């Protein structure tokens, strides 16, 4: 992995030169005070904050859209539940048809952006302790850095499996410039250690600005424990209990609640509050989110955007597998198949497919073409479902496990679950995860940790390996991981490509 991870960011300083009274030799001998380096930068509290800000930036890289698709779509096409009208988006099509290879640009973006975030986190964690500043404030920014490092490693280890662990700043002369891959268990141990330290950092439980909060730390730790209980580590009951306990801490805090309306999920005024625990931050006309052109149908004239790409939409079979009466499958809840024309808003057209409404910015689509929506990374609904699944694994169908999943179902206008066996509740909760968290980059991760896939025809779960997508391709063992990008294999001969690629 050949890259310099020392850079914190870019700083610009305009200096007016006053020539009167200054000789040429004086000017040449003067040091350039705007030439920041790692050695001279970390001297003020403001430097600590700017260093941590740089770690957040990599979260944006995998979102997006346009005629080439976007990296976040990789995790959706891998489920077999997504479709595309974008013939030139070969990265999407290769994943969807299970003929993916290591040259896929989506995988490369995940790898590079994640290690860029990790590199900036390593620098912050190494240098901030030496800054003279308020100790409580110092602990908080270090807590943010550790959470974000854990987030990037959590994505990398689930997507690629055995990966290099880098915890110190790396330069061109560093011994760790070409690191060996670590075991998955070692990566998970680092993730847990970072999140445990972040828990002790004094972060506020909520942060309406979108920075890392204590609620985000505990929610992510619950997710990590749930994954560790399943594949590939298979730590079982102990970690299901850890997941249940950590999710219950978030629930018992009473700091979060489900939105009463699904419209709130894509309402920019509801960013970072209510159900939204942690999000990628965007701002209209400054740094707008850019997936809007991808979730509208190809050139049907419904949007103020000039580009209508049809890059991703839901498979008909999946949407129609929702239970009768499930509000999430109703028009303009999670999906939409009709819309008005941009040149005649009194005329509604059938779009011929189920497009994604939960990420749809109405104002941007109708008028502004500059989206103010954030991308959701963790919602309270997921915490409830983590608790329901993990608690059922630990103690069977308790009243608390039922209530957690039934909160999700009641909002969907579905009846409460009751009277189920442990095995029946297990699959009922899985199904709610598939339906509630659809197109939020959660489902493929669930498929891999459970080694299960959802059959949209029978509405039951079957083994991951051998599962046939509704449109034909069959999952093989190699699809339990994505391939390490070709460029990384070439740059670092200590890396070994994942089996089957």
Buried (B, 14 or more C-beta within 10 A) or exposed (E): BEBEBBBBEEEEEEEEEEEEEEEEEEEEEEEEEEEBEBEEBBEEBEBBBBBBBBBBBBBBBBBBBBEBBBBBBBBBBBBBBBBBBBEEBBBBBBBBEBEBEBBBBBBBBBBBBBBBBBBBBBBBBBBBEEBEBEEEBBBBBBBBBBBBBBBBBBBBBBBBBBBBBBBBBBEEEBEBBBBEBBBBBBBBBBBBEBBEBBBEBBBEBBBEEBBBBBBBBBBBBBBBBBBBBBBBBEBEEEBBBBBBBBBBBBBEEEBBEBBEEBBBBBBBEBBBBBBBBBBBBBBBEEEBBBBBBBBBBBEBBBBBBEBBBBBBBBBBBBBEBBBEEBBBBBEBBBBBBEBBBBEEEEEEBEBEBBBBBBBBBBBBBBEBBBBBBBBBBBBBBBBBBBBBBBBBBBBBBBEBBBBBBBBBBEBBEBEEBEEBEEEEBBBBBBBBBBBBBBBBBBBBBBBBBBBBBBBBEEEEBEEBBEBBBBEEBEBBEBBBBBBBBBBBBEBBEEBEEBEEB
